[in-house]
Amino acid sequence: MRSFYHYMMRYRGNIQADEEKRLAEWMFEDHSFPKQATSYNEISSYLEWNIPFTNALSVFDRLYDAYQIEED
């Protein structure tokens, strides 16, 4: 199973400036982000302590659901 970080890199460089791109760009630029993580709890906890923008957690929840569906 690839990491959530790897899954999110598909949103980097999108022409449309949306929340998915914003989160992916932040993850890429944050050198402390747990790049090998696949666990919801580990990533969610990190985001709760280092929230990059107001609704980042709801964006993460939605994208993590899609990640699980695709990776299963």
Secondary structure, DSSP 8 states (H G I E B T S, - for coil): ---HHHHHGGGTT-SS--HHHHHHHHHHH-TTS-TT---HHHHHHHHHHS--STTHHHHHHHHHHHHHHHH-
